[in-house]
Amino acid sequence: MPLDCVCFSLIIDDVVLPDGTTHMGLLGGGGPQTLFGYQLQTGQQACVGLAAGVGADLPQACRAWLQKLGVDVKGLRLTDRPTPRAWQVCENDGRRTQVWRMEPSPELYRMLRPEIADLPPHFLASRAYIMGVHPERLPLHVLHQLRPRAHEFGGCLMLETFTHASSQLTRESLQHLMAACDIFSPNHHEAQSMLGSGAPLGLCCELLRHGRGDGPKVVVMRCGAEGSVVARSDGSGRAAEAWSIPAFTDIDVVDVTGCGDAYCGAFMAAWQAEQELGNAGAWGSVAGSFLAECHGVPPQPAVALYQKARERFAAVKQQIKRLI
């Protein structure tokens, strides 16, 4: 029986907030937060897995949190290196800079983005894969194997950029990026770094144009406190449908690290369930709101938050607006 979703990457985060406050030793890296969002939308009924390289120093509390969330941890490959750890320096405008606390190396990057050979066999039978990528350094040899495996089970591959591009991407680079996935999700700043300045809807449409043919069906652009814009292609590179999704703001924001990851997880779960674009975006907004309320990952399992999540979903859904 295939898994419902597999995510990648685990990092121990040492977060520096804009006021200089630090929060050390938090479970992060994108994968755990993404799986939280996925499980939140499903009421923790899904079979999900996390693939990453870890060291013997991985805190037991991190492993216990994953198991409490219902995550298959057989994809955590023990290595003789320390668990990846990094400073996450946050700015008031939502930008985040990651600074490694260890020497970057090919071994480190393999821990973050495992090779196909590193995955347990049952992880290669998943309905969905969600992976964070650098827009200029794509692991195409991995993506080109994962995407058809997801398609085999009626699923899809979602890519989320975890940083901005150093310069605008060439047309060829954009086509390679967009041809590698079914759903693509940058934030607004990252999209502008790849394409140039522009409003979220226009940038979504531009990305879809570069992805015609084998490119993504959907672009999800996260805009922080401004919400998000989600757009779906008609198959020829034109946007057939687009929605503006508000952020859920009736919360006390503590730390926005991981909000985009949780958004992507919940969006994917909702999209797989019904392929209603506006609803999927609303679920993404809800999942991000739970991450914003805490440092690191929420201490409660997703199932304990499910009823509150449904209430927030109903509130967000009332405010979504169709743009196309």
N, C-alpha and C positions, 0 to 999 in steps of 0.2 A: 504494500500500500504506500503510495507516495506521500512525502511530507507536504504540508501546505505551503511552507515558506522557509527558505534558508537565507540567513544574513551573514555578513562577514565583518571581522575586525573587532578587537577588544583592546582598549588602552586604559591604563590607570591615569585618570586626569587629576592634575593639580591646577585648580581654577583660580585665576586672578580677575576679580571684578573691577569695573571702572573706578571704584573708589579705593582700590588697593587691597580690599579684603581678600583673603585667600581661603580656599576650601580644599584640603589635601586628600589624596587617596580615594577619589571617587571612581566608581565604575563607569567607564565611558568607551569612546572609540567608535560610536555610531551603531554598531551591531546590537548591543543590549537595548538602547533606546528605541531603535527601529522595531525590534521584536516586542517591546512593551506596547508600542502603538498598534501593532498587528493584533496582539492578544487582547488589548482593550476593546477594539472594534468587534472581535469575535466573542467577547465574554469569556476569554481564555479557553475556548473550545477547540482551538486549532492545534495541529502538530507542527511544531516549529523547531528549527535547529540553528545553532551558531557555530561557524567555522572560523577558527583563529589559532595562532600559535601562542602559547603561554609558557611561563616559567614556573619553577617550583615555588616561587615567591607569590603566586597569585593568592590574594587573601581568601580564606575560606568563606568569608562573608559574601564575596562576589560570586563564588560558585553557588552558594546557598540561595542567593537572590535569583539567579538564573533558574535554578531548579524549582523554586517557589513559583516562578512565572510559567512553569511548564515547558522549559526549553530543553531540548535534547542536547546534552553537553558532550556527546561522543565526538563531536567535531572539534573540541578543544585539544589541540595536539601539544603534548608536553615536549619542550625543548630544553637544551642545556643553557639557554640564555635567559636573562631576566624578562619578566613580562613587560611589554612596551609601556613606557610612561612618558608623559609630556605635560609641559605647562600649556594651559589654555588661557590666553590673555584676551579678555573681552573689552570692547569699547562701547561707549554710550550709543553709537549709531548702529549697533548690531554686528559690526565686524569682529572677527575672532582670529587671532594669530596663534598657531600651534608651534611650540618650540620643544624639540625633543630633548629629553633628559638623558639620552644615551647617544652614542655615535650612530648616525644613520648608516645602514649597510644593506647589501642584498638580503642577508639573513633576516634583518628587521622587517624589510618589506615583504618577505615571504610569510612571516608571522602574521602580518596585517592582511595580506591578500594571498591566501593559500593557493597552491597549484592544484590542479584537478587530482593529481596523484595523492595529495594530502587528505582528500575528503573520504569519509567513510562511504562505502558503496551505496547505502540507502540515502545519503545526501545528494546523490546524483539522480534521484527520482523525486524531484520536488516540483510542485505546481508553480512555484514562484521563487525567484531569486532577487534580492535587493542588495546592491553593492555601491559603496562610495568610491568615487574615482577622482583622480586629478584630470582636469580637462585636456591637459597636454601630454599625459603619460598613461595611456589606456592599456590595460592588460588584455589586448585583443585576443591572444591565444586562449585565454580563459573564457572570455565573453563569448567567443564564437563556438565554444563547446557547451556552455551553460544554456544559452538561449534556445538552441534546438531541443535540448533536454526538457526545458520548461514547456515548449510547444508540444512535445510528445504527450504531455499530460494535460493539455488544454490550458496552460498557464502562460506566464510571460516573465521577462527580465526587466527590472527597473534599475536605472542608474541615477545616483544622486551625486552631484559634485560636492566635494568637501572643502574646496578652496577656489580662489579666482585664478584666471589665466594671467600669465605675465604680460601678454600682449594679445591683441585680437587674433582669432584663429583664421587661418586661410580657408577658402571654400573647400578645399580637399580635406583639411583636418576636421571641419565641421561635418562634412558628409561621412567621414569615418566614424566620428563620435555618434552621430544620429543613427547610422546604419547598424550600430552595435546593440540597440536596445528596443524595447517596446514602449516603455514609459521613461521619460527623461525629466529630472527635477533639479534645476539649479535654483539658487536664490537670485533676487533681482541684481544684486551687486555682481555675482558671478556671471550672470547672463550678459550684463553690460561689459564685463571684461573680455568676453568672448566675441561679442557682436558690435560693441559700441553703444553709446547712450541711446536710451529709448524707454518708452513706457512699457509696463509689463505685458499688456495685450499685444502690442506690436512686436515685442521680442519673442513672445510665444509663437506668433504667426510666422516670424522669420525662421525660427528653429524648425517648425513643421515643414516649411518650404525646403529646407536643406535635408529633410528626412523623407521626402517622397519616395515611393517604391517600398523598399525594405525597412524604412525608418520607423520611428515610433508612432503609435496610434495617438499618444497623449503626451502633452507637455504640462508639467506642474511647476509654476513659478511662485516660490515662497517670498513674501515681502515683509516679514517680521510683523510689527505691530499694525501694519497696513493690510494684513491679511494675505491673500494669495489670488492668483488667476490660474485657472485650469482650462486647457483647450484640447480639443480632439480633432484629428485630421479626417478629411473625407476620403483619404487614400491617395489623392493626387498631389498632396502638399498644401492644400488649402484648409483653413480651419472651418469645420462644419458646425462647431458648437464651442462656446466659451462662456465661463462663469466667473464672476467676482465673488470671492468667499471672504467674509470678514473674519478677523481674529476674535476669539472669545476673550473678552476683556474684563469680565466680572470676577477678577481674581487679584490677589496680591502677587505681583511678579517678584520672584526671588532671584532667578538665574535662568537665562534663556538658552544656555548650553544644552544641545540635544533636542531642542524643540523641532527643528527641521527633520531630524531623523525620525522622531515619533510621528510627525505628520506623514512622512512617506510610508511608514509601516501601516498606519491606519488607513491611508488612502488605498494602498494595495489591497488590503483585506476587503474593504468596501467595494472596490472595483471588481475584484474577483467574484464577490457575492452577487452583484446585480448590474454592474457596468452602467450605473447612473452617475454621470460625471459630477453634477452639482452635489449630490449626496456624498460621494467619495471625498470631495474637497471639504465638505462640512465635517466629516469624521476626522480628516487630517487636522483641521483647526482645533477640534476638541482634544485630540491626543497631545498636540503641542501645548495646550493650556495646562495640562497636568504636569508636564516637564517644567514649565515656567514657574510652578509653585514650589519647587524644591531644588536643593543642590544635589547634583548627580541624578540618580534614578529614583522614582517614587518608592518609598519604603513598603507600601501596600502592594500586594499582588493585583494584577489587572482585574481579576474577577471581583475583588472587593470594591472596585471603583466603577463597575459596569453600569449600575443604575444611575449614578451621578453623571456618567458619561452620556447616557441616553438623554438625560434632561438637558445637558449642555448641547447635544446634537440638535434637539428640537428647537432650542433657542437660536442656534446658528443658522439652521435651515430656513427659518423665517426671514432671515436677512440676506440670503444669497441673491444675486442678481444675474440674469442672463445677459451677456454682452453680444453674443452672436447666436 
